[in-house]
């Protein structure tokens, strides 16, 4: 049974940083591309970043390049999202996802506010 558990969210001031983690289970993690999505209040869910199974290829939403970094540790079945220089508009629930499967975890809330 596929499970994705996201954690690491919280309240952070503008300009601060957070690292999100997502632990996966129930499938062969290392061969699957993974992504981080977010959904802000009143907005549609959007893809933030994606990473190939071996971690060598990454892609980002144009508006986030340079501030967010996606990475993975296949030995730990974990994908990460390092978020720097956070802005209030980054406030959202963040979800990780196996890109070829329509399954969503519960997400983790990131609130950027002073």
PyMOL commands that set and color helices and strands:
alter all, ss='L'
color gray80, all
select helices_A, chain A and resi 29-31+62-64+88-90
alter helices_A, ss='H'
color red, helices_A
select strands_A, chain A and resi 3-7+10-12+18-25+34-39+46-51+58-60+68-73+78-83+92-98+108-112
alter strands_A, ss='S'
color yellow, strands_A
deselect
rebuild
show_as cartoon
